[in-house]
């Protein structure tokens, strides 16, 4: 009985964990990595055809995006999820497959001119369709027997339609252990979906930590904040461009904008248009509009029963074709544009940034988490320009953010979840930035009196004896430069190492660099005197070691 940590270890995306019991191999999530890759993940230590079952916490691509890759390479077993997760995966995995195919075609067209080898897509639409046929769905709070001695139960995580914590009950050689996987834990009091439900007790828990070192505003005024951004931007004659995740965040925004329009909160701009420019978001909105009462909160359920669609309203336009997308920026009417991807790394949002970033009357509004290294993170960090489609685009638009929109629990809420689960053996912390996982592990250990660990990719634990079986080798990502040296990405630091190997001392230096960047970030807004003193000390240190 053992657990191997593979993805989303000291990183936010790419969730993947392997559970082995009674000779069975069970994968919990298998997601894509998004944004800057900080540490190398191990490969799944068994062939896809040797995996016996997969359990999915929710539909987001950083938890499901590599499922078709496993199927393309031999996986034929069941994939367990809630019904809402299956329906969302039905559109998200097909969309991901089309992206894989398109990018491979583009690279191959380019490669022909340079004589490069042909590139194969990670998987195809056919692989995605074959994956969807393997889904087996169930409701919340129902025990499902996977194999002899292995049962699971889904509990509503309140993060996305159909999202779940998953409790495993394992019996082997007369020993019973329970292990609870949090998936992504929701931020309470969000529209449409229910609040996260109480966490069940478990011997071991695996808890995410996306916002594990920060606190959301208390009693956030979502509608007031969104109204303020829209009002001042329309008054300037500009567009509000919102990079938003196509599934979850887009529907939440539409819910609030419906209320803003119904209550006429925007003055002097009656009938202002709102455009959703994402085929995936349009399909997901259709799913959110159906009678899925098991997943909705009371307010959304009541609206639907009364014939009110909670995520649509007059003056809402949807853009599906590329021609429709292009026409959005040809129309100079001030408007709200909601488009994917949420981190501005791909998709149609990049075209809207190209057309609006340089216009001071416009606003780019961020309403979700931005991974380090993404275009979204660079804009929030205050970069003067970003590169899009081979062109440097000046940033003259207002860059705004509403942190309260986060669909992830904050540090306080994560700690409440951990205390509810009341682990009797050990806590594992994953799905967070490097230093954040360590921080939350330390806080969880203090609060519970139980050991807490932030495992790296490749760490293996014995769940019977609570022993570390295999210690992971910490492997920073190596990125080749033009000179043949290697860049090791650590958070916001970039350090060159020509040997391509990081020894323990070098890793300590990199971690110190992360600590330094964290200190600098926390100094934002400090007194000029303190900032000048810190700058002088750092400058003197750099000059000392520059040679």
N, C-alpha and C positions, 0 to 999 in steps of 0.2 A: 504494500500500500504506500504509494509515493506520489509526489507532485513535482513536476519540472516546470520552471518558469522560462518562457521563451520570448514573448513580446510584451511591449508596454512596460518594460523594466527600466526604471530611471528615465523613462520617456513617456510621453502622453499618448501616443497612438501605436497601432499595430498589436492590439491585444491578442494573446495566444498563450494558453497554459495546457499542459498535458497531465492527466490524472491516470494512474495505473493501479488497478486493483483486481485481484482474482484472475490474473492473466489477461484482463481486458484493458484496452487503451482508449481513453476518452479525451477528446479535445474540447476545451471550453473556449469558444470564439476562435476566429482565425482572420485577423484584420490586416488591412494595409497600413503602412506607415505614411504619415502625412507631415509635410513641413521638413525641417532640417533633421537629418538623422544624426544622433549624437554618439550612440554606442552600437556596435555590431551585435545583431541577434544571432544566436545559434540557429542552425536549421532544425526543423522538427526531427527529433532523433529516431523516428520510425517512418517507414515508407507509407504514403497515403493509403495504399491498399491494405496495410496492416492496422490501421486505425479502426476501432470497432464502432464508435459513435461520436457524434459532435453535438454539443449543446451550445445554443446561441443565446446570449443575454439580451441583445436588441439589434436593430437593423442597421445602425450606422456603419459606414464602410470601414472605419478603423476597427470594427469588431467582426465584420463579415466579408470584407472585400477580397480575401484570398480563398474563399470557399470553392469557387469554380476552378481555381488552379489545382486544388486537391482532387476535385472530381476529374478534371482533365488528366490527372496523373494516377488515377486508379482507385480513388475512394468511392465506395459503393454502399456505405452504410447509411443509417438514418441520421437526420439532422433535426434535433428537437428544439422547438421554440413555441411561443404563443402564436395565435392566429394572426394578430395584428403585425407581429414581426414578419411572419411569412408573407403577408400581403405587401408590406413595404419592401421586403427583399425582392419581391417579384419585379418591382420597377427599378430598385437601386442596383441590383446585380446586373440586370440587362443593360442599364445605363453605363455601368462601369465597363462591361464587356465591349460596348460600342466604342468607348474611349480607348480601350486597349487596342482594338482593331484599327481605329483611326490613326492613333499615334504610330503604330507599326507601319501602316501604309505611308504615312508622311515621312518617317525615317528611311523607308526603303526607296521612296522617290528621290530623296536627298542623297541616299547612299549610292544610287546608280551612277551619279555624276562623279563620285569620289572613289568608286570601286570597292566600297565597304561591303561586308558580308550582309546577307539579308537578315532582317530582324523578324522574329516571330512574336505575336502578341502573347501576353501572359496567359490569356485565355480568350475564348471567343463567345459570341452570343449563344451558340449551340451548347458550349460548356455551361453557361449560366442557366439555360433551360434545363439541362440534365441535372443541375444542382437543385433547382426548384422542385423537381419531381421527388427528391429525397426527403423533403420536409415532412415532419410529423408534428402536429400541433396539439396543444392542450390549453386549458384555462389556468387561472391562478389558484393557488392553494389546493392543488390536487397532486397526490403522490403518484408518480409514474415509475414503474419498474423498468429499468433499462436491461438489467441482467440479474442473475441470482446474486443477492447480496449488494445490489446497487440500485438505489432509488433517488429520484430528484423531485424537487418541488419548486415551482416558480412563484415569486411574490412580487407585487407591483412595485417597481423602483421609481416611478414618477418622473422619469427622465425623458421619455419619448413614448408615443403610442405603442403599447405592447412591451415596453422595457421591463426587465426583471432582475431581481436577485435570484440566484439559484442555490438551493441547499441540497447538498449530496449527503446521503446516509450510506455508509460503507461498512460491510461486514466481511471479515476475512479471518479464517482460522480462529473463530471464537472471539475476535476483537471487533468492536464497533467504534467508528469515528465519524464525526460529521464535519463537513467543511463547507463554508458559505462563501460564494463568489458574489461580490457586490454588483458586478457590471458597472454601469455609471449610475450614480445616485442623483436623483433630481433635486432641484431647488423648489421648496414648497411654495404654495400659493400661486402657481402658474395657471394660465387659462387652459381650458379644454380637457386636459388630462388630470387624473387624480394626484393627490399628494403622495410622496413615497409612503408606503405602508411600513408598519413596525417590523424591524429586522428579527428573524427567528434566532434563537440561541444556537450556537455551534461550538465545537471544540476548537476548530481553526477557522479564521476568517481571512479572506483576501479582499482588501478594501482599496478602492481607487483614491487618488489624491490630486485630481486636476486642479482644484482650488484649495489645496490643503494647507496653504500658508496665508490665506486672506479671508476677509469677511465681507459678505454682501451688505449693502445698505439695509438698515431696518425699515420696515414698512415702505418699500419703494413705491413711488408714484409713477408707474410705467406709462400711464396715459398722459400725465402731465409732462413728463420728460420728452416723450415722443411728439406731443403736440407742440412743445417749444421749438424743437428742431425743425419740424415741418413749417411752422408759422414763419420763423425768421428767414428760412431759405426761400420760401415762396415769395415773401416780401421783397427779397433781393432779386427775384426773377430767375432763380436758379433751380436746379434739380437736387432732390435728396436721393443719393445713390446708396443703397443698403446692401452690402455683401452679406448674404444670409444662407445658412445651410438649407438646402431645398426641402428637407424633411424635418419637420419639427419647428424650427425657428421661423420659417416663412409663414406657416399657418398661424403661429402665435402673433406675428406682426399683423397679419390680416385680421385677426380677432380684435386687436386693439384699434386698428384703423377703422374697422366697422363701427366701433363705439364712438370714436372721434367724429366720424361723419354723422352718425345718428344724432349725436348731441350738439352738432354744429359748433365744435370747439375751435375750428380754424376760421378766422375772420377774414372777410373780403376775398376769399378764394373758393367760393362755393363750387362744388363739382370738380375739385382738383383731381386729375387722373392719377391712378395707381396702376403700375404695370408690373406683372410678374413675368420676368423673362427667363424662363427655365422650363424646358419640357418636363424634366423630372419633378420640379416643384408643382407644376400644373397637375400631373398625375397623382402626386402625393396629396394635394389639396382635395382631389376627388375622393380619395380614400378617407380623409378626415371628415368628409361631408356625409359619409354613410352612417347607418345605424349600428355603431359599434359601442353599445351602451356599457359593455363590461369594462371599457377602458376610459370612459369619459367621467369627468366630475359632475356633480349634481347640476351645476349651472348650465353646462353645455348640453347635458341630457334634456333638461327642461326646454331649452331653446329648440332643439331638434324636434321634440315631441309637439311643440307649438308651431312647427312649420318654418322656423327661422334657421337658415344656414349660418352657423357661427363664423364662417370664414369667407363669406362673400358679401358684396354690397354693390350699389350702383357706381358707375365710373371705374370699376375694376376691369382691367384688360389683361388678357394673357397672351403671351408670345410663344409660339411653338416653333415655327419655321425660322430659318436663318434670315430670310427676307423680312419677316415681321420684326425680328430683332434689330436689323439694320435701320428700319424705319423709325425706331424709338428715338434715336439721336438726330434724325432728320427733322423731327417735329420739335420746334423750339418752345412749345408750351411747357411752362414749369410743371414738374410732376414728381412723383415718388417712383423710383425704379428699384425693385427688389430682384436680385439676381444671384446666382451661384457662380463660383464656389464661395463659401463663407470666409475662407482665408485668402482669397484672391489669387490662388495659385493656378487655377485653370478655369475653363468655362467662359461664359459670356460676360461675366463681371469685368474681365480684363478689358473688353472693348468699351464698356461704360466708363471705366476709369480713364482710358485713353481719351475719351471725348469730354470728360468732366473734371478731371483732376486739375487741369491748368486754368479752370474758370473760377475766379474768386467768389462769384455769386452762388456757387454750388456747395453742397455739403456731402462728404463721405461719412456715413454713420455706421459705426461698428457696434454690433449687438451680440457678439459671441467671442469665444476664446480664439486667440491668434497664436499659433505655434511659433517658436523662435525661428527666424530665418525666412518666414513667409513674407509675401508682399504686404499683407495686412499688418504684420508685426512691425515692418519697416515704416509704414505710414504712421502707426501709433507711436513709434519711437521718434518721430519728427524728421525723417529723412526729407531732404529738399527736393529729391527727384527719385523716380523709380523707373526701371527699364521694362518696357512692354513692347512686344513685337519688334525687338531690335532697335527701339527708339527710346531715348531718355525723355520722360514726361515730367515737367516741372509740377511741383505740388503747390498750388495757389488756393485750392478749395479749402474750406473749413474741414478739419478732421475732428469728428465728434465721436463720443462713445457713451453708451448707456450700459454700465456694468451689470445693472440689476436684471437684465434680460437673460443672464446666464441660466442654462438648463442644468448646471452642475451644482451640487451641494457645496457650501463653503466649509472652512475649517471647523466652525462650531457645529454645523449640521453633520459633518462627517464624524466628529467625535461623539455626537449624540447617537449616531447609527452604530458606532463601535460599542458604545456602552449598552445599547439595546441588545446587540448580539451577544454580549457578555462572554467573550471567548474564554474557554476553560484551559486552553493549552498555549496557543501562540497566535500572533497577528502578523500577517504579511501585507505590506503596502506596495502597491504598484500604480501604473497609469498616472504618473505625475512627472514633472521635471525633476532632474537629478537631485538638487538640494531640497526640493519640496518633499520628495518621498522620505528622505532622511529626517526632515523636520517633523512630519506627521508621525513617523514611526516612534520618534523620541517622545512626542506628546502622548501618543496612545499608550506607550509603556508606562509613563508616569501615571496616567489616569486609571489604568486597569490593573497595574501590578503584574501584568503578563508580559513575557518577552515579545518584542515587536521587531520585525526585520523588513528591510527594503531590498529584496533580492535582485541580483543582476541576472541577465539572460544566461541560462545554462545551469543555474543553481538547482539542486535536487534535494528534496527533503523527505525523510521517512516519517510517515504520519502515525505509525504505531508507536515509535520510540521518541518522536520529536527530535530527530537527529539530522544534522546536515550531512547528507551522503556525498555530495559533490559540490565543492566550492567553485563558483564561476570564475573564469578568467575575464577580467575587466578589459574590454577591447574597444577603445575609442575608434570611431569611423576614420578610415584613412582615405583621403581624397587626393588623387594625383594632381600635381600642378604641372605647368608647362616645362619647368626645369627638371622634373622627375623627382622632386622632393615630395613630401606628404604633408597635408594640412590635417590636424586633428581638431575637429569641431567640438568645443566644450561650451555649451550655452552661447554666450556672446563673445567668447574668446576664440582666437584662431592662432595656433602655435605651430610653427614649421619644424619638422623633425626629419632629417634626410635619411635616417636609417630605416624609417618605416616601422619601427618597433618602439613601444612605450614601456619603459621599465617602471618599477614601483615608485622610484623617486620622481620621475617625470610625471607620473599620474598625480602624485601629491602636488606638484607644481601646478598642473592643470586645475585641480580642485581649488587650490588657493586662488587661481585666476577667477574661477566661478564665484568664490566668496567675495573677491574684490568687486566684481561686476554687480553682485547683489548689494554690496555696501554702497556703491556709486548710485544704484537705482534708488535705494532708500534715502539717499541724500537729496533727492530731487525736492525742491522747495525749501531747502535749508537756507540759513543766513549766508550772505555773500562772504562774510568773514570766514566762516567755517569751510565753505567750498573753496575759497582761495587758498586756505592753509592746506587742505587735503590735496588740491591740485599741485601745490609747490612740492609737497612731500613725494608725491608720485612722480613728478617730473624729475626731481633729483635722483630718485631710485632708478628710473629708466636711463638717465644719462650715465649713471654709475656702471650699469651692466650692458650698455649699448654696444660697446666694443667687444 
